Amino acid sequence: MDVAETANPLILALDTTQEHGSVGLYRGRERLECREVSAPQGFSRVIFGHIQDLLAAHGAALGDIDLYAVAAGPGSFTGVRVGLAAAKALAKVHGKPMAPVSNLAAVALLAWDSFADAPGVLVPLLDARRREVYAGVYERIGQPARPRPLAEELVIPPARLEERLVELALPRGQTAYCGPDVEKFELKAFPCLVTGRVLATAVAEAGLAAWLAGEAQPPDGVDANYVRRSDAEIFAKK
């Protein structure tokens, strides 16, 4: 469907990149329903069932979806692959576009949506294990809010992150850290905004912005946003 035909596409949003996943259905900016998905044995076993149940609850079919918005990482390597593979398969079968969304950008959007006094520059953080964090730096642009990156996303120890942020000379009083686990990293440069873990709504919001900007992609062109290389790649290089 051409963007000119509708500013209110039916969006299916998926996030299987973290322990707490989610799936949501949206009509433009209207949230029809968002469900948290717990999958201790892996999302590949349950994600299609959750999608079918969600669509059935709203009288919709897969062929009705206009856009697949999917969290593309960083996060669990297996989780990222499962979500992308599911969305790419469905989008390809039904001839629909996709909008891959950075998890860090989604966390920034979630913070802006959750906190009326959130500053215009956010440093979203996610736990990367191994005493490291995934981090990005985004500024808020437009209305509704859209995150614009001010630096490359990276995986880094928290103390080193603060050193890097000093180099960026981010404005104090207009910058904050955000994320579901942000307080445990003991960062001191900026205030911390603790967000929720359910990202599907923020993923759909970013996906809609991509749709309206004509930036939705064919499924074959969508890649994962791992940020960190997999163990297999690291050990192979060693």
Backbone bond lengths (Angstrom), bond angles and torsions (degrees), N, CA, C in turn:
res aa  C-N    CA-C-N  psi(-1)  N-CA   C-N-CA  omega(-1)  CA-C   N-CA-C  phi
1 M - - - 1.463 - - 1.516 109.34 -
2 D 1.301 118.13 134.34 1.455 122.39 178.70 1.525 109.43 -72.79
3 V 1.343 116.07 142.24 1.457 120.02 -179.65 1.519 111.11 -57.34
4 A 1.323 116.03 -34.68 1.455 119.87 -179.13 1.525 111.81 -61.81
5 E 1.328 117.21 -21.97 1.455 120.69 -177.61 1.519 112.80 -76.53
6 T 1.334 117.27 -25.84 1.452 119.35 -179.11 1.511 111.22 -157.93
7 A 1.336 115.51 133.25 1.459 120.72 171.79 1.518 110.13 -94.89
8 N 1.335 116.09 2.21 1.459 121.60 -178.53 1.518 111.01 -126.35
9 P 1.334 117.26 64.39 1.462 119.59 -178.88 1.523 111.14 -67.69
10 L 1.317 115.22 153.68 1.457 120.35 172.52 1.524 107.07 -82.95
11 I 1.323 115.97 117.62 1.465 121.96 -172.44 1.517 110.07 -113.21
12 L 1.321 115.80 130.86 1.457 121.60 169.14 1.522 107.32 -104.30
13 A 1.321 117.20 120.87 1.467 122.22 -177.67 1.519 110.11 -111.66
14 L 1.324 115.90 135.13 1.468 121.80 -177.68 1.518 110.84 -128.47
15 D 1.316 116.01 140.92 1.465 121.80 168.34 1.514 108.50 -140.18
16 T 1.324 116.51 113.11 1.467 121.80 176.18 1.526 109.99 -124.02
17 T 1.322 117.28 23.79 1.468 120.97 -169.95 1.520 113.81 -89.88
18 Q 1.325 117.36 -14.16 1.455 121.29 -178.11 1.532 109.40 -126.23
19 E 1.309 115.70 177.84 1.457 120.54 178.84 1.528 111.17 -58.90
20 H 1.339 116.16 -38.25 1.459 121.41 179.36 1.525 108.16 -103.03
21 G 1.329 117.06 104.27 1.454 121.29 179.93 1.511 110.98 -94.41
22 S 1.335 115.69 179.06 1.456 119.76 178.75 1.515 110.22 -161.27
23 V 1.317 114.96 155.64 1.460 122.48 176.43 1.516 107.28 -138.50
24 G 1.327 116.61 136.61 1.455 119.35 -176.35 1.517 112.32 -142.08
25 L 1.323 115.61 155.60 1.460 122.51 178.28 1.529 107.87 -123.20
26 Y 1.335 116.31 131.79 1.456 121.42 -172.04 1.529 109.78 -138.88
27 R 1.315 115.36 142.40 1.456 121.48 172.09 1.522 106.25 -110.36
28 G 1.339 116.33 97.70 1.450 119.80 -172.17 1.519 109.27 61.31
29 R 1.330 116.77 -124.47 1.467 121.07 179.39 1.525 112.86 -88.67
30 E 1.319 116.41 -2.39 1.468 119.60 -179.82 1.529 109.90 -85.48
31 R 1.301 115.65 124.18 1.464 119.99 175.70 1.517 109.40 -84.03
32 L 1.329 116.03 115.28 1.456 119.96 176.49 1.521 110.28 -79.70
33 E 1.331 116.08 -45.10 1.462 120.23 175.36 1.527 109.12 -169.23
34 C 1.321 114.78 143.48 1.461 121.00 174.71 1.525 107.61 -131.28
35 R 1.329 116.10 129.74 1.457 120.76 -177.71 1.526 110.54 -121.39
36 E 1.323 115.59 134.13 1.462 119.38 172.22 1.525 108.29 -77.85
37 V 1.318 116.20 141.25 1.465 122.21 -177.46 1.521 108.94 -121.97
38 S 1.328 116.48 119.66 1.456 121.57 175.15 1.522 107.99 -105.27
39 A 1.326 116.16 130.37 1.467 120.11 -176.56 1.518 110.08 -142.03
40 P 1.341 117.96 76.55 1.467 121.00 -178.13 1.527 113.31 -57.82
41 Q 1.327 117.56 -28.84 1.461 121.18 -178.66 1.524 112.82 -99.94
42 G 1.318 116.94 9.86 1.458 120.37 176.22 1.517 112.66 112.90
43 F 1.331 115.90 139.14 1.457 121.33 -177.52 1.522 112.82 -70.59
44 S 1.325 118.02 -23.86 1.462 119.60 -177.83 1.521 111.99 -61.27
45 R 1.334 117.04 -24.81 1.463 121.16 -178.76 1.523 112.63 -78.64
46 V 1.327 116.73 -22.68 1.470 118.02 -168.72 1.525 114.68 -125.72
47 I 1.322 118.83 -16.14 1.466 119.50 -167.71 1.529 112.81 -63.61
48 F 1.339 117.61 -40.91 1.463 118.57 -178.89 1.530 111.60 -68.14
49 G 1.322 116.68 -34.46 1.460 119.72 176.37 1.523 111.97 -64.35
50 H 1.322 116.15 -41.36 1.461 119.95 178.18 1.530 111.09 -65.47
51 I 1.325 116.95 -38.72 1.470 120.11 178.11 1.524 110.39 -63.48
52 Q 1.309 116.94 -46.32 1.465 120.89 -179.54 1.525 111.47 -62.26
53 D 1.344 116.76 -42.97 1.468 120.25 179.85 1.527 111.09 -63.96
54 L 1.336 116.23 -41.36 1.464 120.36 -179.32 1.526 111.00 -64.15
55 L 1.317 116.65 -46.30 1.455 119.81 179.77 1.525 111.40 -64.13
56 A 1.325 116.60 -43.09 1.461 120.36 -179.62 1.529 111.14 -61.07
57 A 1.327 116.80 -36.42 1.469 120.74 -179.27 1.517 111.97 -64.48
58 H 1.336 116.56 -20.60 1.469 120.19 -178.01 1.528 112.04 -117.74
59 G 1.327 115.92 17.17 1.454 120.28 175.39 1.516 113.51 63.45
60 A 1.308 117.24 31.11 1.464 121.63 -178.01 1.523 110.28 -115.48
61 A 1.311 115.44 158.45 1.459 122.26 176.79 1.521 109.14 -122.67
62 L 1.309 116.56 164.15 1.463 120.32 -179.36 1.526 111.83 -58.58
63 G 1.315 116.46 -34.16 1.457 119.67 179.10 1.519 113.99 -67.57
64 D 1.355 116.85 -14.22 1.465 120.60 179.21 1.527 112.52 -83.32
65 I 1.325 117.02 -17.69 1.464 120.61 -176.75 1.527 109.51 -67.30
66 D 1.331 116.05 130.94 1.466 121.23 177.15 1.521 112.46 -92.73
67 L 1.339 116.65 -30.90 1.463 120.86 -174.46 1.518 110.29 -147.43
68 Y 1.321 115.63 134.99 1.459 122.03 173.58 1.527 108.21 -103.11
69 A 1.326 117.00 111.87 1.458 122.29 176.37 1.523 107.74 -101.69
70 V 1.319 117.00 128.27 1.460 119.60 -172.17 1.518 110.81 -137.92
71 A 1.331 115.88 136.30 1.459 121.17 173.91 1.526 107.85 -68.43
72 A 1.326 116.27 122.43 1.472 121.15 -172.42 1.516 112.97 -105.41
73 G 1.337 117.99 8.21 1.449 121.44 -178.97 1.512 110.97 105.34
74 P 1.336 116.04 172.27 1.458 128.26 8.58 1.528 112.35 -76.36
75 G 1.322 113.75 161.13 1.447 121.39 -178.92 1.506 109.62 166.35
76 S 1.315 116.54 -156.19 1.455 121.64 176.68 1.526 109.98 -60.94
77 F 1.344 116.98 129.63 1.460 119.24 -178.98 1.524 110.87 -59.48
78 T 1.322 117.04 -45.00 1.463 119.96 -179.89 1.516 110.64 -65.68
79 G 1.339 117.03 -43.35 1.452 120.44 -180.00 1.514 112.64 -62.61
80 V 1.331 117.00 -42.46 1.465 120.72 177.66 1.520 110.39 -59.33
81 R 1.325 116.24 -45.88 1.473 120.31 -178.10 1.523 111.26 -63.73
82 V 1.339 117.07 -40.87 1.464 120.37 -178.43 1.530 110.73 -62.44
83 G 1.318 117.14 -49.17 1.456 120.18 -178.74 1.512 112.66 -63.23
84 L 1.331 116.44 -44.66 1.458 119.63 179.55 1.521 111.40 -65.43
85 A 1.325 116.88 -42.73 1.466 120.03 -179.08 1.530 110.85 -63.08
86 A 1.335 116.58 -41.93 1.467 119.94 179.73 1.527 110.74 -63.79
87 A 1.331 116.68 -48.29 1.463 120.27 -178.49 1.523 111.25 -65.61
88 K 1.328 116.76 -41.45 1.465 119.83 -179.19 1.524 111.24 -65.02
89 A 1.320 116.86 -40.72 1.460 120.08 179.73 1.523 111.04 -63.21
90 L 1.337 116.80 -47.34 1.463 120.34 -178.87 1.530 111.44 -66.62
91 A 1.328 116.26 -42.03 1.464 119.80 -179.92 1.528 111.17 -64.07
92 K 1.318 116.06 -40.06 1.467 119.49 -178.38 1.521 111.07 -68.81
93 V 1.320 117.13 -43.89 1.465 120.97 -179.59 1.522 111.20 -60.80
94 H 1.330 116.69 -38.76 1.465 120.82 -174.67 1.528 112.82 -99.73
95 G 1.338 117.22 4.27 1.456 120.67 175.90 1.522 113.91 65.21
96 K 1.334 116.50 40.28 1.464 120.78 -176.84 1.534 110.47 -117.15
97 P 1.331 117.68 156.16 1.467 120.81 -179.77 1.524 112.27 -83.50
98 M 1.338 114.20 169.48 1.461 121.81 179.03 1.522 110.28 -127.79
99 A 1.327 114.92 158.87 1.461 121.74 172.49 1.524 107.41 -131.76
100 P 1.334 118.33 98.63 1.462 120.02 174.65 1.521 109.73 -73.67
101 V 1.322 117.06 136.43 1.459 121.54 -174.02 1.521 109.62 -126.24
102 S 1.310 117.39 129.69 1.457 121.05 174.06 1.523 110.28 -62.65
103 N 1.321 117.10 133.72 1.458 120.15 176.32 1.524 111.68 -60.28
104 L 1.329 116.85 -35.43 1.460 120.03 -179.74 1.529 110.80 -67.99
105 A 1.322 117.00 -40.50 1.458 120.11 175.59 1.529 110.26 -63.50
106 A 1.334 116.60 -38.66 1.467 120.36 178.60 1.526 111.00 -64.64
107 V 1.336 117.78 -39.49 1.467 121.03 177.62 1.527 110.18 -63.23
108 A 1.327 117.36 -40.92 1.466 120.33 177.05 1.527 110.58 -61.18
109 L 1.329 117.28 -45.54 1.467 120.33 177.71 1.518 111.40 -60.93
110 L 1.330 116.44 -41.39 1.464 120.76 179.07 1.522 110.56 -60.59
111 A 1.329 116.90 -40.50 1.467 119.99 178.93 1.521 111.26 -66.04
112 W 1.335 117.49 -43.38 1.465 119.49 178.34 1.517 111.40 -63.99
113 D 1.326 117.11 -35.52 1.468 120.07 179.11 1.528 111.81 -73.29
114 S 1.339 116.62 -28.16 1.463 120.93 -172.76 1.518 113.66 -91.13
115 F 1.340 117.10 -26.81 1.459 120.68 -174.38 1.533 109.62 -123.44
116 A 1.316 115.37 112.82 1.466 119.68 -177.80 1.522 111.53 -63.25
117 D 1.341 117.00 -27.53 1.463 120.37 -177.60 1.528 112.28 -100.72
118 A 1.323 117.42 16.36 1.468 120.04 178.60 1.528 109.51 -62.54
119 P 1.334 117.81 135.50 1.467 120.07 -178.62 1.520 111.92 -70.36
120 G 1.315 115.85 172.43 1.460 121.04 -175.33 1.502 114.87 -78.77
121 V 1.334 117.80 -13.30 1.467 121.53 176.76 1.517 108.55 -121.00
122 L 1.335 116.57 126.61 1.457 121.66 -178.94 1.528 110.63 -125.62
123 V 1.322 113.80 145.60 1.469 121.51 174.73 1.529 106.74 -114.57
124 P 1.350 118.33 90.22 1.460 120.44 179.90 1.526 111.06 -73.12
125 L 1.331 115.69 141.01 1.459 122.38 -177.83 1.519 110.39 -129.91
126 L 1.322 115.93 142.55 1.460 122.81 171.82 1.518 108.14 -134.13
127 D 1.319 116.03 144.94 1.463 121.06 -179.58 1.526 109.56 -67.97
128 A 1.324 116.91 121.60 1.467 121.91 179.03 1.521 111.84 -103.00
129 R 1.331 117.48 7.26 1.461 122.95 -176.24 1.532 109.37 64.68
130 R 1.318 116.14 -176.53 1.468 122.21 177.32 1.527 112.09 52.56
131 R 1.337 116.20 31.53 1.462 122.25 179.54 1.533 111.80 60.30
132 E 1.318 115.67 35.08 1.455 121.44 178.41 1.527 109.80 -131.15
133 V 1.324 115.34 163.63 1.462 121.36 174.88 1.521 109.06 -128.10
134 Y 1.326 115.07 150.39 1.458 120.79 164.18 1.524 106.31 -84.37
135 A 1.307 117.42 134.77 1.462 119.59 -176.50 1.520 110.82 -142.99
136 G 1.308 115.06 149.17 1.456 122.82 173.44 1.516 108.68 -141.27
137 V 1.308 116.68 170.77 1.463 121.96 175.63 1.525 106.97 -132.65
138 Y 1.333 116.29 121.33 1.461 121.00 -176.21 1.521 110.96 -130.68
139 E 1.320 115.51 142.72 1.459 119.71 170.47 1.522 109.00 -110.36
140 R 1.308 114.66 150.83 1.466 121.20 -178.17 1.520 109.74 -85.63
141 I 1.321 115.64 128.06 1.458 120.43 175.93 1.525 108.83 -131.34
142 G 1.322 115.96 153.73 1.457 120.80 173.17 1.509 114.44 74.01
143 Q 1.320 114.08 174.17 1.455 123.12 176.73 1.525 108.26 -143.36
144 P 1.326 119.03 112.57 1.468 126.64 4.95 1.532 112.29 -67.87
145 A 1.311 115.56 167.03 1.461 121.82 -173.13 1.530 111.57 -60.99
146 R 1.321 113.70 140.87 1.459 120.46 172.62 1.527 107.43 -136.55
147 P 1.343 117.88 131.17 1.460 119.66 -177.39 1.533 112.11 -81.45
148 R 1.328 115.75 131.26 1.459 120.90 174.89 1.528 108.56 -114.29
149 P 1.333 118.35 125.34 1.468 119.62 -176.87 1.520 111.96 -68.94
150 L 1.336 115.50 137.36 1.457 121.85 175.17 1.528 111.18 -105.35
151 A 1.323 116.73 -9.81 1.465 121.41 179.67 1.521 108.08 -156.23
152 E 1.296 116.05 160.91 1.464 121.31 178.61 1.524 109.99 -69.27
153 E 1.325 116.63 140.11 1.459 120.08 174.26 1.521 109.12 -66.72
154 L 1.336 115.67 146.36 1.459 118.77 -176.74 1.517 110.47 -151.49
155 V 1.330 115.57 166.56 1.461 122.41 172.22 1.518 106.13 -115.35
156 I 1.360 116.84 131.00 1.456 119.70 -165.32 1.530 109.48 -163.20
157 P 1.338 119.21 149.53 1.466 120.28 172.00 1.533 110.13 -63.93
158 P 1.327 118.25 144.72 1.470 120.36 -176.48 1.524 113.86 -55.21
159 A 1.331 118.12 -42.13 1.467 119.49 -178.83 1.521 111.14 -63.17
160 R 1.305 116.63 -40.42 1.458 120.33 178.69 1.529 110.60 -68.02
161 L 1.323 116.54 -33.31 1.467 119.90 177.03 1.522 110.58 -58.74
162 E 1.327 116.35 -45.08 1.457 118.41 -178.56 1.523 111.26 -62.67
163 E 1.311 117.27 -35.24 1.466 120.24 176.04 1.529 110.58 -63.69
164 R 1.316 116.12 -42.47 1.468 119.96 179.60 1.524 111.44 -65.11
165 L 1.312 116.62 -37.47 1.461 119.64 -179.08 1.526 111.51 -68.58
166 V 1.323 117.34 -33.15 1.462 120.31 174.71 1.522 109.74 -60.39
167 E 1.332 116.05 -39.43 1.462 120.28 179.31 1.526 111.66 -63.39
168 L 1.336 116.99 -30.16 1.465 120.60 -179.76 1.524 112.63 -78.73
169 A 1.328 116.75 -12.89 1.471 121.69 179.03 1.528 111.88 54.19
170 L 1.332 116.22 48.85 1.456 120.18 178.23 1.525 110.27 -68.46
171 P 1.323 117.39 144.72 1.470 120.05 -175.10 1.527 112.42 -70.54
172 R 1.323 117.01 119.08 1.465 120.82 175.20 1.526 109.10 -67.29
173 G 1.313 116.28 143.76 1.455 120.58 -175.91 1.515 112.46 86.12
174 Q 1.329 117.07 -14.02 1.461 121.04 179.03 1.526 111.61 -126.07
175 T 1.336 116.11 15.73 1.466 121.99 -177.33 1.522 109.28 -136.20
176 A 1.339 117.19 144.29 1.458 121.47 176.25 1.524 109.66 -147.47
177 Y 1.330 115.07 151.99 1.455 120.70 168.16 1.527 108.22 -80.25
178 C 1.335 117.53 153.45 1.459 119.85 174.32 1.519 110.16 -150.66
179 G 1.321 116.22 155.12 1.458 121.98 178.54 1.511 110.38 151.64
180 P 1.325 117.27 165.82 1.472 120.28 -176.68 1.521 113.99 -69.97
181 D 1.333 117.56 -27.22 1.466 121.32 -178.15 1.521 112.16 -117.39
182 V 1.316 117.32 19.56 1.462 121.15 -167.57 1.526 113.15 -59.38
183 E 1.321 117.97 -32.60 1.463 119.89 -175.18 1.521 113.17 -70.63
184 K 1.319 117.86 -25.60 1.466 119.48 -175.91 1.529 112.78 -75.79
185 F 1.327 117.83 -11.36 1.463 119.95 -177.61 1.526 112.81 -85.84
186 E 1.325 117.68 -5.01 1.461 123.27 174.17 1.533 112.39 55.06
187 L 1.306 115.62 45.90 1.466 121.45 177.22 1.524 109.47 -87.60
188 K 1.326 116.46 147.53 1.457 120.12 -170.45 1.529 114.64 -122.65
189 A 1.310 117.86 -13.68 1.469 119.49 -171.76 1.529 112.53 -67.65
190 F 1.349 116.44 -34.71 1.467 120.17 -174.76 1.525 109.99 -139.50
191 P 1.326 118.23 162.27 1.474 121.02 174.82 1.534 110.59 -63.45
192 C 1.338 115.37 161.75 1.468 121.35 -178.46 1.526 110.49 -115.78
193 L 1.318 116.57 133.48 1.458 123.35 174.40 1.522 107.82 -112.57
194 V 1.326 116.65 115.45 1.466 120.96 -178.01 1.523 109.02 -86.65
195 T 1.323 116.48 117.93 1.461 121.84 -179.12 1.522 110.96 -99.54
196 G 1.310 115.94 170.05 1.451 120.83 171.76 1.521 111.23 -75.55
197 R 1.324 116.05 179.74 1.462 121.37 -177.99 1.525 113.32 -104.10
198 V 1.328 117.13 -14.27 1.463 120.88 -176.34 1.527 108.76 -83.95
199 L 1.340 115.93 115.67 1.466 120.71 -171.20 1.522 114.97 -105.38
200 A 1.330 118.51 -6.44 1.467 119.07 -171.84 1.524 112.65 -56.76
201 T 1.327 117.88 -40.06 1.463 119.68 -178.03 1.524 111.13 -65.97
202 A 1.334 117.31 -41.98 1.462 120.42 177.48 1.524 110.80 -67.05
203 V 1.323 116.85 -36.57 1.465 120.76 176.56 1.528 110.32 -63.01
204 A 1.337 116.68 -42.48 1.465 120.59 177.90 1.524 110.80 -64.99
205 E 1.320 117.23 -39.20 1.470 121.50 179.40 1.530 110.57 -62.17
206 A 1.337 115.91 -45.37 1.468 119.69 177.57 1.522 111.02 -66.84
207 G 1.325 115.97 -36.58 1.456 119.76 177.82 1.510 112.29 -64.04
208 L 1.330 117.17 -40.95 1.460 121.07 177.87 1.524 110.59 -62.63
209 A 1.337 116.60 -41.80 1.462 119.86 178.33 1.528 110.75 -60.72
210 A 1.330 116.63 -40.50 1.468 120.42 177.43 1.527 110.73 -64.81
211 W 1.320 117.06 -41.11 1.465 122.24 178.35 1.525 110.88 -59.95
212 L 1.330 115.75 -49.13 1.460 120.15 -177.19 1.527 112.13 -67.68
213 A 1.334 116.59 -27.18 1.463 120.89 178.36 1.522 112.63 -87.24
214 G 1.328 116.76 1.13 1.459 120.48 -178.46 1.516 113.44 72.71
215 E 1.357 116.59 25.45 1.460 120.98 -175.29 1.531 113.47 -106.04
216 A 1.332 117.72 5.75 1.466 119.20 174.54 1.523 108.84 -63.09
217 Q 1.328 116.82 149.97 1.463 121.71 -171.02 1.525 111.67 -120.22
218 P 1.338 117.48 152.32 1.459 119.45 168.97 1.515 108.98 -66.80
219 P 1.320 118.53 148.19 1.472 120.49 -173.79 1.517 114.30 -59.20
220 D 1.321 118.56 -33.16 1.466 119.46 -177.74 1.524 112.61 -65.67
221 G 1.323 117.72 -18.89 1.460 120.40 -177.90 1.520 114.27 -95.49
222 V 1.326 117.47 4.17 1.461 121.12 -175.23 1.528 110.38 -90.32
223 D 1.331 116.34 130.34 1.466 121.77 179.58 1.522 110.27 -121.70
224 A 1.326 114.67 160.89 1.461 121.14 176.41 1.524 110.62 -76.82
225 N 1.313 115.50 152.89 1.460 122.73 177.67 1.531 108.06 -111.76
226 Y 1.338 116.42 73.02 1.461 119.88 -172.52 1.531 112.80 -72.52
227 V 1.321 118.75 -33.46 1.470 125.48 -174.67 1.527 110.47 67.75
228 R 1.334 117.77 -58.18 1.462 121.35 175.60 1.524 109.08 -95.44
229 R 1.325 116.51 140.80 1.457 119.94 174.23 1.525 110.29 -70.22
230 S 1.313 116.51 153.90 1.461 121.18 178.73 1.518 110.29 -70.66
231 D 1.338 116.48 160.52 1.467 121.01 176.14 1.517 111.26 -56.79
232 A 1.335 116.97 -38.50 1.466 120.34 -178.75 1.522 110.85 -60.48
233 E 1.342 115.82 -42.02 1.468 119.71 179.53 1.525 111.29 -68.35
234 I 1.330 115.94 -41.14 1.465 119.97 -179.35 1.513 111.15 -63.63
235 F 1.340 116.50 -47.73 1.467 120.14 -176.99 1.520 111.08 -70.47
236 A 1.339 116.98 -32.65 1.456 119.37 178.53 1.524 110.34 -65.29
237 K 1.342 115.80 -39.65 1.458 119.59 179.18 1.519 110.90 -67.16
238 K 1.349 117.21 -37.71 1.452 119.86 177.90 1.514 111.21 -65.62
